[in-house]
Amino acid sequence: MARQTIVFDDRLFDYIRSVSLRQPDVLARLRDETQRFPQANMLLTPEQGQFLGLLVEMMDARRIIEIGTFTGYSALWMALALPEDGRLICCDIDEKSTAVARRFWAEAGVAGKIDLRMALALDTLESLITAGGGTSAFDLVFIDADKSNYLAYYEKALVLLRPGGLIAIDNVLWGGEVADPTIRDDKTVAVLRDFNARLHADSRVSLSLVPIGDGLTLARKRA
């Protein structure tokens, strides 16, 4: 009986990708172009992007919100999995990185599914709540932005999600530092530790932290 998740060495990791990953060429090229950005380390792993796309398909999602878009890599995975009548609202404030996103979305033929909102994400989320039609209307919310606002994003996402809808939150392991008790002076680690603990105690959701990429928490809104 397994006591813990298997630890991947490079050989096993490469094998897993070889029998699982199906990354379209347009996504591979977007990934390559993103490497030119100083913040390229923010990019999801390919298997994590594919996992998000699979979640979209499994849920038969039609309405999605992404908080933190960067060059549009994760958004493209999800948009490709959306049906033609599906819509993805992306929240970001960086014109340079999202210009790359727009170009690749157009090339992939999914630009018509994506509504990019260039404003502070909390403002965009609040406008969706107050404008009418947004409350309990979305199937999936993906959070991958500034960690200081994770809890605020999460709370607004719960309002916007339908019962049974899913919140996916990236970077919840922060390179393993959240589990290192000797790290006490890093604000990001403190924020994520508190965030993870709060979600663990939140009876409004069903919860699983998946050890993929830098840690992906899945929180399903209960009825």
C-alpha positions in Angstrom: 0.0 0.0 0.0 1.5 3.3 -1.1 2.1 5.8 1.8 2.9 8.8 -0.4 2.9 10.1 -4.0 5.9 8.7 -5.9 8.9 11.1 -6.2 9.8 11.8 -9.9 13.3 11.6 -11.1 14.1 13.0 -14.6 13.8 9.6 -16.2 10.3 8.9 -14.8 9.2 12.5 -15.5 10.3 12.2 -19.2 8.5 8.9 -19.4 5.2 10.3 -18.0 5.4 13.1 -20.6 6.1 10.6 -23.4 3.0 8.6 -22.7 0.7 11.4 -21.7 1.5 14.9 -23.1 -0.3 15.9 -26.3 0.8 19.5 -26.7 -0.4 21.1 -30.0 2.3 22.8 -32.1 0.8 26.3 -31.5 1.1 25.8 -27.8 4.7 24.6 -28.1 5.6 27.7 -30.1 3.8 30.0 -27.6 5.8 28.3 -24.9 9.0 28.9 -26.8 8.3 32.6 -27.3 7.4 33.1 -23.7 10.9 32.0 -22.7 12.1 35.4 -23.9 10.2 37.1 -21.1 12.1 37.7 -17.8 9.1 36.3 -16.0 9.1 33.0 -18.0 9.3 31.0 -14.8 5.6 32.0 -14.3 4.6 29.7 -17.1 2.6 26.5 -16.4 4.2 23.2 -17.1 2.8 21.6 -20.3 1.2 18.7 -18.4 -0.5 21.2 -16.1 -2.0 23.1 -19.0 -3.2 19.8 -20.5 -4.8 18.9 -17.2 -6.7 22.2 -17.2 -7.9 21.5 -20.7 -9.1 18.0 -19.5 -11.0 19.6 -16.6 -12.8 21.8 -19.0 -13.8 18.8 -21.1 -14.8 16.7 -18.1 -17.0 19.4 -16.7 -18.4 20.3 -20.1 -17.6 23.9 -19.1 -19.1 26.8 -21.0 -18.1 29.8 -18.9 -14.6 30.3 -17.4 -12.7 33.0 -15.7 -8.9 33.2 -15.7 -7.2 35.5 -13.2 -3.7 36.2 -14.4 -3.1 35.5 -18.1 0.5 36.5 -18.9 1.2 35.3 -22.5 -2.0 33.3 -22.7 -0.6 29.8 -22.5 -3.0 28.4 -19.9 -5.9 30.3 -21.5 -5.1 28.7 -24.9 -5.2 25.2 -23.4 -8.6 25.9 -21.9 -10.0 27.8 -24.9 -9.1 24.9 -27.2 -11.1 22.6 -24.9 -14.1 24.9 -24.9 -17.0 24.2 -27.2 -17.7 26.8 -29.9 -20.3 28.6 -27.7 -18.0 28.6 -24.7 -16.5 31.8 -23.3 -13.4 32.5 -21.3 -12.9 35.9 -19.5 -9.2 36.6 -19.0 -8.0 39.2 -16.4 -4.6 40.9 -16.7 -3.0 44.3 -16.8 0.2 43.7 -18.8 -0.1 45.0 -22.4 3.2 43.5 -23.6 2.6 39.9 -22.5 -1.1 39.9 -23.5 -0.2 41.1 -27.0 1.6 37.8 -27.5 -1.4 36.0 -26.1 -3.8 37.7 -28.5 -1.6 36.8 -31.5 -1.4 33.1 -30.6 -5.1 33.0 -29.7 -5.9 34.3 -33.2 -3.6 31.9 -34.9 -5.2 29.0 -33.0 -8.7 30.1 -34.0 -10.0 30.7 -30.5 -9.8 34.5 -30.2 -13.6 34.6 -30.6 -14.0 32.6 -27.4 -11.8 34.9 -25.2 -12.8 38.2 -23.6 -9.6 39.8 -22.3 -10.3 42.4 -19.6 -7.4 44.8 -19.1 -8.0 46.0 -15.6 -7.3 45.0 -12.0 -8.7 41.5 -11.6 -10.6 42.4 -8.4 -12.3 45.2 -10.3 -13.2 42.9 -13.1 -14.6 40.3 -10.8 -16.6 42.8 -8.8 -18.1 44.2 -12.1 -19.1 40.6 -13.0 -20.8 40.3 -9.7 -22.6 43.6 -9.7 -23.5 43.9 -13.4 -26.0 41.0 -13.1 -25.9 37.6 -14.6 -22.5 36.7 -13.2 -23.5 35.3 -9.8 -23.5 31.5 -9.8 -23.0 31.6 -13.5 -19.5 30.3 -14.1 -18.3 26.7 -14.3 -14.5 27.2 -13.7 -12.2 29.9 -12.3 -8.5 29.5 -12.7 -6.3 31.7 -10.3 -2.7 32.3 -11.2 -1.9 35.9 -10.3 -0.4 37.9 -7.5 -0.4 35.8 -4.4 -1.2 38.6 -2.0 -4.8 38.7 -3.4 -5.3 34.9 -3.6 -7.9 34.9 -0.8 -9.8 37.9 -2.2 -9.8 36.2 -5.7 -11.0 33.0 -4.1 -13.9 34.6 -2.2 -15.2 36.4 -5.3 -14.8 33.3 -7.4 -17.0 31.4 -5.0 -19.7 34.0 -5.6 -19.4 33.8 -9.3 -19.3 30.0 -9.5 -22.4 27.8 -9.9 -22.9 25.0 -7.3 -20.6 22.2 -8.5 -18.3 24.7 -10.2 -14.5 24.5 -9.7 -11.8 26.8 -8.6 -8.3 25.8 -9.7 -5.4 27.7 -7.9 -1.8 27.5 -9.1 1.5 27.8 -7.2 0.1 26.6 -3.9 3.3 24.7 -3.0 5.7 27.5 -4.0 8.6 25.3 -4.9 8.1 23.4 -1.7 8.8 26.4 0.5 5.4 26.3 2.2 6.4 23.1 3.9 9.8 24.5 5.1 9.3 25.8 8.7 12.7 27.6 8.6 11.3 30.1 6.0 9.5 32.7 8.1 10.4 36.0 6.6 9.0 35.5 3.1 5.7 37.3 2.7 4.6 35.1 -0.2 5.2 31.9 1.7 3.3 33.3 4.7 0.4 34.3 2.4 0.2 30.9 0.7 0.5 29.0 4.0 -2.4 30.9 5.4 -4.4 30.5 2.2 -3.8 26.8 2.1 -4.9 26.4 5.7 -8.0 28.5 5.2 -9.1 26.4 2.2 -8.5 23.2 4.2 -10.9 24.4 6.8 -13.5 25.8 4.4 -16.6 23.6 4.5 -18.1 25.5 1.5 -15.9 23.4 -0.9 -14.7 19.9 -1.6 -10.9 20.1 -1.8 -7.9 18.4 -3.3 -4.3 19.7 -3.6 -2.9 18.0 -6.7 1.0 17.7 -6.8 1.3 18.8 -10.5 3.5 21.7 -11.6 4.0 23.9 -8.6 0.9 22.6 -6.8 -2.6 23.0 -8.1 -5.5 23.2 -5.6 -8.9 22.1 -6.8 -11.9 23.5 -4.8 -15.4 22.4 -5.9 -18.2 24.6 -4.7 -20.7 22.6 -2.7 -24.5 23.1 -3.1 
